[in-house]
Every structure is written in C-alpha cells, then in structure tokens.
C-alpha cells in the first residue's frame, strides 16, 4: 500500500474543508457573501421591552406619548420592529427622561473598572464558547459595551462573529501578547456586526505565545513585563471604554489562560451535566488553586468580585442529570447560578447556522415553545451575571419591570 505523507494529506484535507465551508456559508447567508454582510435580526416591541427590562404596556405607552423615539420598521401584519441600535436609543431617551433607573442604563462609573470575566474550565465540551457568545449578545442588547477576547487558537468565538484573523490577515490576541514587538490592544480590536460588541480575535499563532513565554521567564525578574501581567496591562488602554470584558478560554492550562484568569475580576465556570465532568471539575479546581497560589505569592492583593458555577447542557427531564444538579447545588450552594444552561434543540440549530439565539429568532429555531424556553433561560442567566456586575460597581439590580 502507498505510504501517506502526513503534512501533505492534512493540508489537502484542510483545503478541502475550507472550500466546502466557503460554499456552505455562501448558501447559508445568501445573497450575502459573509455572515457580517447579512442584516441583523430586528426585535419586536415585546422583545424590546424585555431587553429594556420594562413592562410591555409601559413601553407601548412611552412609544405613543413621548417624542424623539426612533420609528422602527413596520413589518407585514402591522408589527413594529426595532434594530439593536434603535433599542439603545430608546434606552437612552427613557433614562434621560427619568423613566428607567440608573441600573437599567448599564454604564460603569468613571472610577469603576469593567467587569472582566473569564469563562474558565479546562474540560472541553462544556459549552464555554456557546455560553460566551450568547451571554455577550444578551448583555450587548441591554446596553453594555462588551469586548470579547478569544484566547483559543482554534478561534471558534471569532468565527461566530465573522472575524477571521488568520484568513483576513488581522492582528490577533497573539500580536498583543507576543514577546517581540507587541502591538497595543487598540490595534487588535475588531468591530463585529453586532452593536456594542468588539472582539480581539483568536489565532493559531497563540501556540507560539506558549513557547515564547517558556523561553522568557527572565522577564519576571524585573526586566520587562511579567508574563502573567501581559493581559491586564494591555487592557489598561481600554478600561475606560468597555463595561464588560469576556474571555473565552481554551480547554487546557496555558500561560495565556493563567494571564486571563489573573486579569479577570470574575470567574464563570461552566460544568456539563455529567458525573465524569464533575470528577474532572474537582481535578480542575485543584489544579487551578495550585496555579493561583503561585501567582498570589507575587500578587498578594489579587482578589475576585465573584466566582460562580453554571451547569451546562442540562436536560431537566433526565433523572440522572436532575440528581447531579441537586448534588452540585447541595455542595456548592449559592456559588451555583440558579439558572442552568439548558440543552436545547434551538442551541443546536443556532450552532449549525453559526448564530447565537439572539440572532436566530423564533422562526428559525423549530417550535416557538422551544425557542421561548431557551431564550428565557439565557435571559435569566444574563440577569444573574448582571447582578454580579452591578454589585461590583456598588449597585443593586432591580427586578424586571422597574420604572
């Protein structure tokens, strides 16, 4: 039998899949060439009210009787819809008119740091990227200015937001962190098609950062920037602009992951609803604790505003998963989010279409009941994370419907 030249075979398969994906995207996003060329889904008045956290009838009253609101678009069936940008304008007008409280117009104060959250678990397949992408869009619709940082060399989060550093020759997070000639993070931030969301894309070059850091521990001896401070120092340039910074981390321990965990002031730890994942969680936490102990010997003031766990890929009708959820809650108590990230056909549909739930819409997500269930789930997850964000800024988030 003929022998196979590994590099040639892998390169050939890579080219084949890349070409096939390009054709698939052309069909999926036709008549546009790329996802970012397609108009973002518009939200109904009811969805707008939910995003603004005010009562539906109250919003209708304001739209009818207050001046200055964007007109939106009148759709077939006499339905009015609004773009995300128009929702943000409605939010600003309501806030300046005293119709919504300060907490419903989410902006950090001048002296506040952004809520910097690492979505962190060394186990693969726990929905880190799915959680990060969906959470970022729900926060962005509510008015938060969000920066995503994709630390995974595979760049899945970047692909979801149609920012492809390797293909389009854009600066990536590696260019910010590299040892020789790093660029300011402001040069690596790319806008996305989703209002209020920017991203520092991932890149295959991130693997080089690990080799460079291994060879340059002398920098921690007072010459240059210590490796664990590279991300937090880079972020100082944009601290005043963003309200929330989210790290999507790869499923392995690395210098970049440790630097992100050090830069974060909040940790969100997803755990899949399986006993093997819980066993892995115990080992991950033990390893994470040992790693942080080493960093804390140098950075003795390092503390977090919050550390929360979230059960992902959860099916409440599965008896074994129900028991596992009860077990985790009994052991971790209030450290667990009250809302579990449900395993939903709508999430699968969104992944296949390269669209988080906010973009997908009920018409494209199977049944309306399925869509509403996962949409409400993500709303509640976002609310719980918002509570932590607001608490870090000294605010208490009012319940839904506050005026």
N, C-alpha and C positions, 0 to 999 in steps of 0.2 A: 504493500500500500504506500502511496506517496506520503511523504512527511509534510507537516504543516509548519510554515514559518509564522510563529505566533504574532509578531508585530504586524506583519502584512495582513493576516487574517482579521485581527482585531480592528485594524484601520479600515479594512474593507467593510466589515460589519458596521462600524461606526458611521461610515459614509452612507451606507445603505439605509440605516435607520434615520439619519439626519434628513436625507432626501425624502423618505417616506413621511416623516413628521412635517416637513415643509408642505407636502401635498395635502396631508391631513388638516393642517392649520388653514390652508387655502380654502378647503371645503368647509371647515368649521366656522370660519369667520368671514366667509364670502358675503358681500363682494369686496371686503377689505383684505389687504394682504396680511396684516398682523392684528393681534388682539387689541393693541392700543389704538388702532385706526377705527375701531367699532364704537359707536355711541354707547355710553354707559347707560344701564337701565335707569329709567326715571321712577320716582316713588309716588304712590298715591297719597291723597290727603291723609288717609288713616295712617299710612306708614310714616308720613312726615310728622304727624302728631306723636307717634311712638318714638321717633328719633329725637324729637324735641322734649319728650317726657311731659307733654301736656295733654289734657283731655281733648278728645277728638272734636266734640261740640264746641269747646272753648276755642280751639284753633279755627274752626269754621266761622265762629263769631268774629274773631280778630281779622280774619281774611276779608270778611264782608264789610266791617265797620272801620278798620284802621287804614290809613293812607300809606303809600310807599312800598307796599309789598310787591315782589315780582309777580307777574301774571301767571306764570307757569304755562302749561300747554293743555289745551282742551282736546282730549282723545275721543275716539268713537265711543258712543254710549254716554256722552256728556260727562265723562270722567276727567278731572283735572289732575295733572301730574306735575311734579317739580324735579328739577335736577338737584344733585347734591349741592352744587354752588348756590342755587336758589334757596335751598333749605338753610344754608349757613347765613344767607342774607336775611331770611325771615327770623332766624335766631338772634341776629344782631339787633334788628329793629325791636323785637319783643323785649330784649334785655335793656336796651336804651330807654324804652318806654316804661320800664319797671313792671313788665307783665310776667317775667320769669326771674327767679332768684339768681344770684351770682353763681351758684353751683351748677346751674343749668346752662351757663355760658362758659364752658370749661377753658380757662386760661390760667396758667400758673402766674403767681405774683412775680414782681420784678426781682425779688430776692430768693424766690423758690428755684430749686433745681428741677429739671424734668424728671418725671417718673421713668427710671431706666430699669427695664425688666428683662431678665434673661429667662427665656423658655428653655429649660435645662433638664436633661436626663440623658445618661449615656446609653440607654437602651434604644435600639432602633424600632421603628414601627409603633411609636406611642402617640402619633399624631401631632408632633411638635410643629411642623410646617403648616398643617391644616389649622391648628389652633391659632398660630401666629397670624396667618393671613386673614382668617375670619375675624379674630379679635381686632386686628388693625383697622379693618373696614368699618366695623361697628363703632369703634372709637372715633374714626375719622368723620363718619356721618354725624355723630353727636357733637362735633366741633373741635375735637382735639387735633392738634398739629402733630403728626406721627412721623417718626423716622424709623425705618426698618434697616437692620444691619444683618446681612446674610453671611454667616461665618462658615457655612457648609461648602466645601469645594465643589459639590455637585450643583449648587446654585438653584435648588428647586423653588425656593421662595422668589428668587429673582425671575425665574421663568414664569411663575404665576403672574407676576406684574410686568411681564414682557420687557424686562431689562436684561439684556444678554451681554455681559461684559466680554466674554471670550469671543463671541461671534461678531459683535459690533465694535470691538477694539476700544472698550470704555475702561476708565480707571475702576478698580475694584477695591474691596477692603484690603486685599494684599498690598496694593500700592500705598495705602495709608500706613501699613504696619511694617513694611519691608525695612531691612537694615540699611541698605544703601539708597540714598535719595528718596525718602518717603515724601509723598505729596500731602498737602493739607486735606483734611477730610472734606472740606468745602468743594474741592475739585473732583471728588469721587461720588458726591451725592447726585443721584439722577432723579428727576421728577418722574412720577408714574402717571398713568391715565386716570387714577382715582384721586379726586380732590383731597387735599390735606395729607396725602401720603407721599413721602420721598423714600428712596432706598439707596443704601450703599451696597452694590451687588456683590454676590459671591463670585469666586473664580477658581478654576483648577490650580491657579498659582498659589493658593493658600497652603498647599502642601509644602511649598518652598519656605514659607514662614517658619514652619516647624524645624526644618534643617538649619535655617539661618539662626534661629534662636538657640538651638542646641550648641551652635558653634560660637555664640557670642555672650556667654554668661559673664564675661568680664565687664559688660556694660552695667551690671548690677553692682559693681564695686565703686561707683561714684563717677564713672565715665559714661556720659550719655544717659539715655532713658532706660530705667529698669524695664524688662520685658513685660512684667505684669501691669505696668502703668501705661503702656502704649495706647490702649484704647481710651482709658479715662482721660489721659492728656489730650488725645486727639479730639475728644468730644467737647473740650472746653471752648472750642471755636463756635459751637452751635448750641450751647446750653441755653442761650437766651431766646432761641428761635422756636424750639420744639417743646411741646408739652409732655410727650411720651416718646421714649426710645425703646424699641423692641429688638432683642437679639434672637435670631433663630440659630440654634447651635447644632453642630453635627453629633452623631451618636458615638462619639469616642472622646476620651480625655486628650486634650491637647493644650499647648501653650496659649493658643488663641481663645479656647473655651475658658481657661482659668482667668485670662485677662478680661474677658467679658463678664464673668461672674464677679470679679473684683470691681469692675466698673459699674455693675448694677447696684441699685438700692432696693430692688425687689426681685424675688425669685418665684417663678411659676413652674411647678414641677408636674408634668403630666405622667399619669400611670395608667397603662392599659388594664382592662378588667380581666386579668388572668392571673392565676396563682404564681406561674413562673415569672411574670412581670413583677409581682410583689416581692418574690425572692430576690430578683435582680435589683429591685429598689433598695432593699436592705444593704446589699453589697455596694451599690452606687452611693448611697448616703454615707456609708463608712469610708469609702474612698474619697468622696467629696470633702468630708470632715477632715481627713488627714491632710488633704491638699490645702484646704483653707487654713489649717493650723500653721502650716509652713509660711503662707503668705502673711498671716496675722502676727507672726513673730517680727516681721518687718513693718507691717502696717497695723499697729496696735489699736488704732482708732476706728478700724473698719467695722461698720455695723449695717444692718439691713432694716428698712422700714417694714417689710413683710416677707414672709416665706409661706406660700400656700401650695397645696397639692390639689390636682384635679383628676378625677377618674375619667378616662377617655375610652372611646369605642365601647360604650356601655349600653347593654340591652336590658332594660328593667324587667322584661318578661322572662329572662333567663335566670332560673333559680340559683344556679351556681354563682352567677355574677351578682345577683342580689345579695347573697350571703357574703361575697367578697366585699361588696360596698359597705355592708354593715360592719364587717370586721375592720376595715380601714378606718371607718368613722369612729368606731369604739376605741381604736388605738391612737389615732391622730387628732381626734376631736375637732376643735374649731380651726385647726390648720388645714382641714379639707374644705374646699369650696362646697357650698350647699348644693350647687348645680353640677350635675355630671354632664360631660360632653357625650351626647347620645350617638350611638352607632345608627346612622340613618342612610336610607337609600338616596336621599337628597344630597348628602355629602359625597357619596359615590358618584352621583350624576355630575355634581359640580367638579369633582376631581377629573372625571373623564372629559369634561368640557373646558378644563383649565380655568374654572370660575368659582370663587368663593360664593357662599349662599347669598350675600347681599347683591351680587351681580346676576345670579342665576334667575331669580324671580320664580313665582309660583307656577307660571305656565310651563316652565321648562323642567320642573322638579317632580314630575309624576303627579300624584294626587295633591290637592290643596291641603288636606289634613297632614300629609307627610311634611310638606313644606312648612306649614304653620308650627308644627311641633318642633322642628329643628331651629326655626327662626326664633321662637320663644326661648328655647334652650340657650341659644347664643346671646340673646338679649340679656338673659339672667346672668350668664357668665360675665358678660361685659359689665353689668351693673355691679357685681361683686368686686371685680377688678377696679372699677371706678371708685368704689367705696375706699379701697386701699390707697388709690392715687390721691383722692381728695383728703383723706386723713393725713397723708404725708405733707400736704400743704396747709393743714390746720382747719379743714372744712369737714362738715358732716353732710353727706349727700342726702337730700330729701327723697322721700318716696315718690313713685310715679304719680303724676297729676298735680305736683306742687305748682302754685301760682306765684 
